[in-house]
Amino acid sequence: MDIKALPIVTLRELRMEDVEDRYRWSLDKEVTKHLNLPDTYPPFTKEETAKWIEMCINKTNGYEQKAIITEDGTHIGWVDLKNIDTFNKHAELGIAIGDRNHWGKGYGQSAMMAMLEYGFTTLALNKIWLRVEVDNEQAIKSYQRTGYVDEGILRQDRYRDGEYVDRLRMSILKHEFENILKEMGLAERG
Ligand SMILES: CC(C)(COP(=O)(O)OP(=O)(O)OC[C@H]1O[C@@H](n2cnc3c(N)ncnc32)[C@H](O)[C@@H]1OP(=O)(O)O)[C@@H](O)C(=O)NCCC(=O)NCCS
């Protein structure tokens, strides 16, 4: 996919009315297969979902979580930064497109770019990293396309459906992201 052809998305703060979408997505096993939240796994009850959203809004859980909105205003997922280390200037990123109709069309990459911009400029981070299960091919492809590089395998890092699964740790540095933006600018001029 050409990076210039990415769909436009915006990130906005979460709202309590997001609970309905988030609850629906948490019941979709295809969406949640590779997801876990601190100390718990989907599906969540509507009450648990509301509690989580409230914590994100009030910023009491250490998450900078934002809603992903398409150009026509549709709420399709979320993206967040957590484990924010302000001394070493890095943070862990998480992302999900909850509406499967929007998978594989570049929305993940586009939302990722928007969150990287936020992390590297507003939060002044130097590195953004993530952990992805080794069999989550779609996510790995999306991250590679964005410019993430491998940092190594975290062995048996997740206990999923009764078995341990390896996770790949990937990251992108601020100067690498800036180079990508420059390349995009050059490509547009050229
Ligand atoms: C991971 C996720 C955010 C990626 O977003 P997305 O919008 O679907 O991804 P993109 O369109 O940006 O890129 C997906 C890439 O995977 C490819 N792809 C699509 N379906 C695929 C599949 N079933 N298997 C492998 N690759 C696939 C696409 O072709 C694209 O690669 P390309 O650009 O080289 O063609 C999204 O799929 C998702 O929310 N999945 C469920 C939750 C999840 O796993 N989150 C990540 C946890 S680490």
The ligand as a Tripos MOL2 file, in Angstrom:
@<TRIPOS>MOLECULE
LIG
   48    50     1     0     0
SMALL
NO_CHARGES

@<TRIPOS>ATOM
      1 C1         -3.9440   -5.0120   13.9210 C.3       1 LIG1
      2 C2         -4.8690   -3.9840   13.3020 C.3       1 LIG1
      3 C3         -4.9290   -2.7440   14.2010 C.3       1 LIG1
      4 C4         -4.2990   -3.5910   11.9330 C.3       1 LIG1
      5 O1         -5.1420   -2.6250   11.3710 O.3       1 LIG1
      6 P1         -5.6440   -2.7860    9.8650 P.3       1 LIG1
      7 O2         -6.3420   -1.5240    9.5070 O.co2     1 LIG1
      8 O3         -6.4100   -4.0560    9.7400 O.co2     1 LIG1
      9 O4         -4.2580   -2.9390    9.1250 O.3       1 LIG1
     10 P2         -3.7150   -2.2030    7.8310 P.3       1 LIG1
     11 O5         -4.7750   -2.1290    6.7970 O.co2     1 LIG1
     12 O6         -3.0520   -0.9490    8.2590 O.co2     1 LIG1
     13 O7         -2.5630   -3.2480    7.3860 O.3       1 LIG1
     14 C5         -2.8300   -4.6160    7.4260 C.3       1 LIG1
     15 C6         -1.8570   -5.3830    6.5720 C.3       1 LIG1
     16 O8         -2.1350   -6.7670    6.7380 O.3       1 LIG1
     17 C7         -2.6060   -7.3360    5.5070 C.3       1 LIG1
     18 N1         -3.6640   -8.2460    5.8540 N.ar      1 LIG1
     19 C8         -4.9910   -8.0360    5.7840 C.ar      1 LIG1
     20 N2         -5.6370   -9.1460    6.2250 N.ar      1 LIG1
     21 C9         -4.6870  -10.0570    6.5730 C.ar      1 LIG1
     22 C10        -4.7190  -11.3760    7.0990 C.ar      1 LIG1
     23 N3         -5.8770  -11.9920    7.3730 N.pl3     1 LIG1
     24 N4         -3.5390  -11.9970    7.3380 N.ar      1 LIG1
     25 C11        -2.3730  -11.4080    7.0740 C.ar      1 LIG1
     26 N5         -2.2820  -10.1420    6.5730 N.ar      1 LIG1
     27 C12        -3.4300   -9.4760    6.3340 C.ar      1 LIG1
     28 C13        -3.0460   -6.1800    4.6880 C.3       1 LIG1
     29 O9         -2.9800   -6.5350    3.3150 O.3       1 LIG1
     30 C14        -2.0320   -5.1120    5.1000 C.3       1 LIG1
     31 O10        -0.7640   -5.3510    4.5080 O.3       1 LIG1
     32 P3         -0.3230   -4.6180    3.1700 P.3       1 LIG1
     33 O11        -0.4680   -3.1540    3.4610 O.co2     1 LIG1
     34 O12         1.0780   -5.0640    3.0260 O.co2     1 LIG1
     35 O13        -1.2560   -5.0880    2.1160 O.co2     1 LIG1
     36 C15        -6.3140   -4.5480   13.1130 C.3       1 LIG1
     37 O14        -6.3010   -5.5920   12.1850 O.3       1 LIG1
     38 C16        -6.9450   -5.0280   14.4070 C.2       1 LIG1
     39 O15        -7.4920   -4.2300   15.1390 O.2       1 LIG1
     40 N6         -6.8840   -6.3420   14.7220 N.am      1 LIG1
     41 C17        -7.5030   -6.8760   15.9520 C.3       1 LIG1
     42 C18        -6.8830   -6.3640   17.2290 C.3       1 LIG1
     43 C19        -5.3950   -6.5860   17.2450 C.2       1 LIG1
     44 O16        -4.9030   -7.6550   16.9030 O.2       1 LIG1
     45 N7         -4.6660   -5.5520   17.6780 N.am      1 LIG1
     46 C20        -3.2160   -5.5770   17.7370 C.3       1 LIG1
     47 C21        -2.7180   -6.1960   18.9580 C.3       1 LIG1
     48 S1         -0.9470   -6.1140   19.0350 S.3       1 LIG1
@<TRIPOS>BOND
     1     1     2 1
     2     2     3 1
     3     2     4 1
     4     2    36 1
     5     4     5 1
     6     5     6 1
     7     6     7 2
     8     6     8 1
     9     6     9 1
    10     9    10 1
    11    10    11 2
    12    10    12 1
    13    10    13 1
    14    13    14 1
    15    14    15 1
    16    15    16 1
    17    15    30 1
    18    16    17 1
    19    17    18 1
    20    17    28 1
    21    18    19 ar
    22    18    27 ar
    23    19    20 ar
    24    20    21 ar
    25    21    22 ar
    26    21    27 ar
    27    22    23 1
    28    22    24 ar
    29    24    25 ar
    30    25    26 ar
    31    26    27 ar
    32    28    29 1
    33    28    30 1
    34    30    31 1
    35    31    32 1
    36    32    33 2
    37    32    34 1
    38    32    35 1
    39    36    37 1
    40    36    38 1
    41    38    39 2
    42    38    40 1
    43    40    41 1
    44    41    42 1
    45    42    43 1
    46    43    44 2
    47    43    45 1
    48    45    46 1
    49    46    47 1
    50    47    48 1
@<TRIPOS>SUBSTRUCTURE
     1 LIG1         1 GROUP 0 **** ****
